[in-house]
Amino acid sequence: MINRRAIGAALLLAGGIALFSAAPAYAIPPTPTPIPTPSAPPEEGVCDELDSGKIDVSDKVTSLEISAPDGYVITEYCVKAGSVIHGDGPQYVTVDPPTQTVVIQHESGKDISHYSFSFELAPTTPPTTPPASTPPATTPPATTPAGTTTPTGGGTGLAETGFDGAWLLFAGLGAIAIGSLVVGERLAVRRRRGV
């Protein structure tokens, strides 16, 4: 036969297990988000590396055709000719619309010393012929028997419903409280009787 002391002890034990199970969720601190390190400021008078990296030009040319890698288009470029002192520093140009190849030159008309460019994936072209249209399939609406409810949110797991491990903490505390009341009451009765 189970007595009140056994029930109280079982509740204390169950509460301790529930608290122990919930403790790891609260004992592990969240992983800190790394703080980005500031990048070095761009060197004055030099093009930013952009996607291509800085490309030096050893030939004495005033214009140059550049190309993006296959499947990509150039969106912006930087070209440098002459010196910053004479106003011939880096010149940034947005390519609109983006293209696979671009002819670049510095507005000063001086020889290009280096350049860099940004690129992105080329947009895909839609097919020239429209796909054959198929009439939509008709499916009868799903019916729910009267008196039943359908879950919302699409998730069936406890975590997906917002019911996470916090319940273990509260259940454990509740079981310990009830168990201590039952055991404590029995101990108090024994003390009063002098047993």
C-alpha positions in Angstrom: 0.0 0.0 0.0 1.3 3.4 -0.9 1.3 6.0 1.9 1.6 9.7 1.8 5.3 9.7 2.6 6.0 7.6 -0.5 3.9 9.9 -2.6 5.7 13.0 -1.2 9.1 11.4 -1.8 8.1 10.4 -5.4 6.9 14.0 -6.0 10.2 15.4 -4.7 12.2 13.0 -6.8 10.1 13.8 -10.0 10.5 17.5 -9.3 14.3 17.1 -8.9 14.5 15.2 -12.2 12.4 17.8 -14.0 14.6 20.6 -12.7 17.7 18.7 -13.6 16.4 18.2 -17.1 15.4 21.8 -17.6 18.7 23.2 -16.1 20.9 22.7 -19.2 18.6 24.9 -21.2 19.1 27.7 -18.7 22.7 27.0 -17.7 24.3 27.4 -21.1 24.8 31.0 -22.1 24.0 31.9 -25.7 26.8 32.0 -28.1 27.9 35.6 -28.4 27.6 37.2 -31.8 31.1 38.0 -33.2 31.8 41.7 -33.4 32.9 42.5 -37.0 36.4 43.9 -37.1 36.5 47.1 -39.0 38.3 46.8 -42.3 41.3 49.0 -43.0 40.3 52.2 -44.7 41.0 52.2 -48.4 44.3 53.6 -49.4 43.9 57.2 -50.7 44.4 57.5 -54.4 43.8 53.8 -55.0 40.7 52.0 -56.2 38.9 49.7 -53.7 39.4 46.1 -54.6 35.7 45.4 -55.3 34.9 41.9 -56.5 37.8 41.6 -59.0 40.6 42.9 -56.8 42.9 45.7 -57.8 44.3 45.0 -61.3 47.4 46.9 -62.4 47.9 48.0 -66.0 51.5 48.0 -67.2 50.7 49.0 -70.8 50.3 52.7 -71.6 46.6 52.6 -72.6 43.9 55.2 -72.2 41.0 52.8 -72.7 40.6 49.1 -71.9 37.9 46.5 -72.5 37.2 44.5 -69.3 35.0 41.4 -69.0 33.1 39.7 -66.1 33.5 36.0 -65.5 31.2 33.7 -67.6 27.6 34.0 -66.3 28.2 37.3 -64.6 27.7 41.0 -65.5 29.7 44.1 -64.4 27.7 46.4 -62.2 30.4 49.0 -61.3 34.0 49.7 -62.0 36.8 52.0 -60.7 39.6 53.3 -62.9 42.7 55.3 -61.8 44.9 57.4 -64.0 47.5 60.0 -63.1 47.8 61.3 -59.5 45.3 62.5 -56.9 47.2 65.8 -56.6 46.2 66.6 -60.2 42.6 65.5 -59.7 43.1 62.2 -61.5 42.4 59.9 -58.6 40.0 56.9 -58.6 36.9 57.3 -60.6 33.9 55.1 -59.8 31.3 54.4 -62.6 28.0 52.5 -62.2 27.3 50.3 -65.2 23.6 50.7 -66.0 22.4 48.3 -67.3 25.0 45.8 -66.2 26.8 44.1 -69.0 29.3 41.3 -69.5 32.0 43.5 -71.1 32.7 47.2 -70.6 35.2 49.6 -72.2 36.7 51.8 -69.4 38.7 55.0 -69.5 39.5 57.8 -67.0 37.7 61.1 -67.6 41.1 62.8 -67.6 42.1 60.9 -70.7 45.4 59.9 -69.1 46.9 56.4 -69.2 45.1 53.9 -66.9 47.3 52.8 -64.0 44.9 50.3 -62.4 41.2 49.3 -62.1 38.8 47.1 -60.3 35.1 46.1 -60.8 32.1 44.6 -59.1 30.0 41.9 -60.8 26.9 39.8 -60.1 25.1 36.9 -61.6 23.7 37.6 -65.0 19.9 37.7 -65.0 18.3 34.7 -66.7 16.3 35.4 -69.8 12.8 34.2 -69.9 11.9 31.6 -72.6 10.7 33.2 -75.8 7.7 30.9 -76.2 5.1 30.9 -73.4 4.6 27.5 -71.8 1.4 25.6 -72.6 -1.2 26.5 -70.1 -2.9 23.7 -68.2 -6.2 24.2 -66.6 -5.9 24.1 -62.8 -6.9 20.8 -61.2 -10.0 21.0 -59.1 -9.8 19.5 -55.7 -12.7 19.4 -53.4 -12.1 21.4 -50.2 -11.1 19.4 -47.2 -13.8 19.1 -44.6 -13.3 18.9 -40.9 -15.8 16.9 -38.9 -17.9 19.1 -36.5 -16.5 19.6 -33.1 -12.8 19.2 -34.1 -10.3 21.9 -34.6 -7.4 22.0 -36.9 -4.0 23.1 -35.5 -2.7 26.4 -36.8 0.9 27.2 -37.7 1.6 23.9 -39.5 3.9 22.6 -36.8 3.1 19.6 -34.6 6.2 19.6 -32.4 6.2 21.3 -29.0 9.0 23.7 -29.9 7.0 24.8 -33.0 4.0 25.7 -30.9 6.1 27.8 -28.5 5.8 25.1 -25.8 9.5 24.7 -25.0 11.6 23.3 -22.1 10.4 26.0 -19.7 7.5 23.8 -18.7 10.0 21.4 -17.2 11.2 24.1 -14.9 7.7 25.0 -13.7 6.6 21.3 -13.4 9.7 20.5 -11.4 9.2 23.4 -9.0 5.5 22.4 -8.6 6.3 18.8 -7.9 8.9 19.8 -5.3 6.5 22.1 -3.6 3.7 19.5 -3.4 6.1 16.8 -2.4 7.7 18.9 0.4 4.2 19.8 1.7 3.2 16.1 1.9 6.5 15.0 3.5 6.7 18.1 5.7 3.2 17.5 7.0 4.1 13.9 7.9 7.3 15.1 9.7 5.4 17.8 11.6 2.8 15.3 12.7 5.5 12.9 13.9 7.3 15.7 15.9 4.0 16.7 17.6 3.4 13.2 18.6 7.0 12.9 19.9 7.8 9.9 17.8 
